Each structure stands twice: as C-alpha cells, then as structure tokens.
C-alpha cells in the first residue's frame, strides 16, 4: 500500500483543526465580544437544527428519491448538483427559519443570528468533515507505521483487498486536496453565517422573500460548488465560492445597516 506523504498528513491535520477548532474559537469569540447580547442557546439551537433538518429529514428524502430514481442523478452531474442544492437549501433554510421564528424569537437579534450560524456551520464541519479526517489521519499513521497489516490479518482475503483498495486512496490522492477540504469548510461556515443573517432579516422584517432568497442562494452555491469542481481546479473553485460568500455577507451587512438607520437605529 502506498505510504501517505508528510504533506498529505499535514493537510489532514490542517483540515481537522479547521473543522474542530475554528467553530469552537468562533463560538468563544462571539460570546465574549457580544456578552449580554447573545445567548449560548442560539449556538446549540443552530447545531440541533442542522442535525434534524440536514442529517435526518434531508437524508430521508435522499433515501426515498434515490430508491425510486435509481442512478438517474448519479449518472448526470448537472441533475445531481441541482437536486442536491435544492434539497440542501430547502431543508436547511426551512430549519433556520423555523428555529429563528419559534425557538429564539424572544432574543432574536443580529448577534444571535450570527451565533446560530456558527452553531449550524460548525456542527456541519465537525460531523461531516472533522470526523472523517480523524479516521483518515489514524489510518494514514497506521499505513505509514506498517501496523495496518497486522490489523487486517483478522479478516479474510477478500475483505482485506476491499479495505486495502479503499484506504489506498489516502496515499494516491494529491496532498493539496487535503488542505482544500479545510478551505472549503471555511467557506461553508461563512456561508451559513451569511444565510443565517439573511433568514434573520426575513423573520425580523417579516419579509418571506428573504427566506425564499436564502433557499435559492443556498441551492445555487451548493450546485455551483459541485459543477465548478468538475470543470476547473479545486483551488480556483474554492477561491470563487469564498469570494461569492464574502460578497454576499458584505451586501447583507450593508443592507441591514441602511435599514437600521432608516428605522431610527433599531436592531
């Protein structure tokens, strides 16, 4: 089995730190900076919303859809990207809207909306990527130390070959991909904060159009990420997507700032 390079292991550690440490640090900074304006429950409500709507309800939909459509989406990357983007947008933004409207409505402000977004995006980063990279790092160290062979000896030959084939990807994958997984999560967490801010505006201003816009933007950005990654380099795709997310955040912030001034400074 191909050894995993030091550069690849470094990328795994980088992504692991990004997906685990960054959400925790962001939570601490937000709570300390806006002490008295935020409630820590907003973070955990964001986390719970992601788990319920994305990891439970959305996955139930995927199970049903893929069962009845066979390989339709898997064989067509455009359809797959559109379907995946719409499903993610609909479930996650609906969860965000309901949580803000009913679970944190008594203390809903921009600060709690941001903390909610950190909880949502941070939990996604930890559960979807962080845990995977813990496994990747452990298996890479086992491969490099030669300890994997003794562990595989407990399995039959066919199972051993299957595991070796699966884990062989760790050594054959270009090192920069492991770093880009962390960069992608930074963009994703920023997106969740921006979309939480947008849904906050929908609830606060009672404008359902902002909720619809959040679903649309989530779908477009998710689908765009899939399609861009298939057509251009991963690095360029992530640069473009992060730039889009930063632009979205800046536009939302300026909009809310103008609206607050128009309303006499009310938040």
N, C-alpha and C positions, 0 to 999 in steps of 0.2 A: 504494500500500500504506500502511495506517495506521501512522504513526510509533509507536514504543514509548515510553511516558512515562518520565520520570526515576524516578517512584515504582516502576514495574514493573522497571526496570533495577536499582534499589536492592534490590528483593525478590529478584531473581535473584542478586545479589552476596551478599545475606544467606544465602540457601539454599546457595549454593556454599561459603561459609565454614563454615556449619554442617556440611555433609556431608563436607568435606575436612579442615578444621582441627580441629573438635571431636574426631573419632576419634583424630587424632594427639596432641592435647593430653591427652586422656583416657588414652591409652597411656603417655605420658611421666609423667604424674602418678602413675598406678598403679604403674609400675615403680620410680619414685623413692620413693614412700610405703612400699611393701612390699618394699623391697630386701632380698634374702635369702629372701623368702617366695614370690616369683614367678619363673617362667622365661619369658623373652620368647617362647619357642617356643609357649606357650599362646595368645598373640595370633595367631600365624601359623597354628596349627592351627585356630583358630576361623575365620580367613579362608578357609583351604582347605576346611573343612567346608561353609561357605556356598556356595562356588563349585561344589563337587562335587555336593552334595545339592539345592541350590536352583536353580542356574543350568544344571546339566547333567541330572541324573536327573529332577528335577521337571518340567523343560521337555520332556523326552522323553515323560513321561506326558501332559502337556498336548497335545502334538502328536498322540498316539495317540487320546486321548479326544475332542478336538475334530474329529478326522478322522472318527470313527465316529458322533458325535452331531450333527454339523452345527452348526446355530445354536441348538440347544436351550438351552445355558447363556447364550449371548449375548442371547437374547430374553427370558430370565427372570432378573431381577437377584437374586431370592432364591436360586434354584438355583445361579447363578453365585457368589454370596457363600459359600454353604455348601460348594460343591465347592472353590473356591479356598482357603477357610480350612482345610478338612480336608487338602487336598494339601500346603499350606504347613506345617501343623502336623505331619503325619506325616513328611514328608521332613526338615524342618529339625530337629525334635526327635529323630528317629532318628539323624541325623548327629551331633547334640550328644551323645546318649547313647553312641554307639559311640566317638566321639572321646575322651570322658572315661574310658570304661571301658578302652580299649585303647591310646590314644595318649599320654595324660597321667596314667595311673593311678599312676605312680611318684611323681608330685609333685602329686597332686590335693588341693587344699585350697580353701577359700572364695576366697582371693585369686586363685588361678589360674583358678578358675571364672569370676570376675568379669572377669579379663583375657581369657579365652576369649570371653566375651560381648561385650566391646568389639571384639575382632577380628572376630567374626561380624557384629555390627550395624554396625560401622564400614565393613567391606568392602561390605556391602549398600548403605549410604548412598552410598559413593563410586561404586560401579559402576552402581547403579540410578538414582540421582538426580543425583549430582555430575557425572558425565559428560554427562548430558542438559542440565544447566544451563550447562555450558561451551558447548555448542552453542547453547543459547538466547541466551546473552549475546553470543556472537560474531555470530550472525545479527541480533540486535537492533541492535547497533552498526553493522552493515553497512546495515541498513534506514535507520537514522537519518542515516547519513552519505551516503546515496544511492549507495553503492558496489555495492549488490546488483544494480542494473540492468545494469551492465557485465558482471558475472559471469554473469548469466542469458542474455546475448546469445549465448553459445556453444551454447545449447540451442534446439530447435525450439519453435514457438509453443505446442503442446500441453503439452510438458514445462514450459515457463515458467509456464503457467497453473496447472499442478498444484502446482509449487513455491510460487508466489505464494499459492495457496489455503491450503496447509499452513502457510506462515510468517505468513500474515495473522492467525492465531490469537494470535500473540505480542503484537500491538498491540490486539486486541479483548478480550483476557482482562483481567478486573478485577485491579488491581495487588495486592490483598491475597492473591490466590491464590498468587502467587509467594513471599510471605512464609510462608504457611501450609504450603507444601511443606517448608520448613526446620523449622517447628514440628513437623510430622508426623514428620520424621526423628528429632527429639529424642525423641519418644515411642516410636518404633520401636526406637531404640538402647537406651533404658531398658528396654523390654520384653525385648530379647534378653539384657540383663544379668540381669534378674529370672528369665527362663526358664532361663538357664544355671545360676543359683543353685539353681533347683528341680531340675534334672537332676543337679546336683552332689549334692544331698541323696538323690536316687534311687540314685546309684552308691555314695556313701559309706555310706548306711544300708541298702543292698541292699533297697530297697522299690520294686518296679516300679510301684506305684501312683502314685508321684510322676512317673514318666516318662509314664504314661497321662494324668495330670492336666496335664502340660506340653503334650501334644498337644491335649487338649481346650481348654485356655485359649488356646493359640495360634490354634486354629481359631475359637473364639468371638470373640476380639478382632479377628482379621482380618475375619471375616464381619461383625461388628458395625460395623467401620470403614466397610465398603462400604455397608451398609444405612443407617447413620446419615447418611452424606454425601449419600445420595439423598433423605433425608426432612427433614433440618434443615440449618442453615447449617454451612459447613465449620468456622468458628471454634468454634461450640458443640460440634460433633462431636469436634474435637481436644481441647478442654478436658475433655470427658467421658472420652475414651480415655486421656489423660495421667493424669487423676485415678485411673482404674482401675489403670493400670500402677504408679503410686506406691503405691497401697493394697496391691497385690499384693506389691511389693517390701518394704513395711513388715511385712506379715504373715509373709513368708518369713524375714525377718531375725529377727523376734521368736521364731518357731518354732525356728529354728536356735539362737538364744541360749538358749532354755529347754532344748532337748535337750543342748546342750553342758554346761550346768550340771548336768543330770541325770546326765551321763556323766563327771562329775568334771572338767569343763573341757576335755575332749579335743575337738580340732577334727576 
